[in-house]
């Protein structure tokens, strides 16, 4: 057979992978582990930012799977991991797979809105390593259900309502494979109907309608002993950038308390406000008071909900109507002074009497 010649066209947009990785380390690694290693290598070589959340979204994995893959390569001594005193992963060193083993490249993981922040190349000396605790989580896998087993599940009295709810979220009929996943959550993972409802809603809200992805999230919840929607919401909040963005907008830099989480979930889920509306309420709250900020923001957003606010134009409309109602009163007092235009005026053109609100809050 004719020999095939292989040619390489040099480009700056390439990542070099050691033959030792291909010849030795790829054999026993699974799909997720290989993807994570190559992606970390690509980010380091190109000097591009990324995060555990970004990697999980890119490859349709859960963040826990990404962290497992990182630990796998650390066990194979392809990566060195740095932890702070609280066992938070703060640095990754990618070892060069050569006989001489020169100084490894390094990247740091700094914390941001989510549990894992951006991964950036650094040239500073790496911090001292702290050994991470070993992860000993049970492994769950979906059985190969028979047709009779699936028929029995669909015939249960409570199943029809559950499947109807899931179809409503998916906006399509469920396939037999989809129903097997629901059976898996119900019987093997022992999820309640409420938890399954929340699981599907949680994934669909993040534009993840692939049941392979939903299966992974469900297993992750089971391994973390999550049994109720409330526990799932609290666990998921650690990775939700929007929650921390709202906290920052209100001048908070702590992890949200249970009470604060209730407010945030009410604004995003129950009221269904987009982030720009919530940010507007937060801005007005911060300009008006430095205490009871969640309560103030709740007053604003609940009022906007009652008045049918869906977008920024609706808020502007409400502000204009309020300003128009005030103009006759100003004229009666002979006030025709023009207020200087600046970025703070918009916080005065609303119908929220924060002095009254504060009195209400302090009297409770």
Buried (B, 14 or more C-beta within 10 A) or exposed (E): EEEEEEEEEEEEEEEEBBEBBEEEBBEEBEEBBBBBBBBBBBBBBBEEEBBBBBBBBEBBBBBBBBBBBBBBBBEBEBBBBBBEEEEBBBBBBBBEBEEEEEEBBBBBBEBBBBBBBBBBBEEEEBEEEBEBEEEEEEEBEBEEBEEEBBEEBBEEEEBEEBBEBBBEBBEEEBEEEBBBBBBBBBEBBEBEBEBBBBBBBBBBEEEBBEBEBBBBBBBBBBBEEBBEBBBBBBBBBEBBEBBBBBBBBBEBEEEBEEEBBBBBBBBBEEBEBEBEBBBBBBBBBBEBBEEBBBBBBBBBBBBBBEEEBEEEEBBEBBBEEEBEEEEEEEEEEEEEEEEEEEEEEBBEBBBBEBEEBBEEBEEE
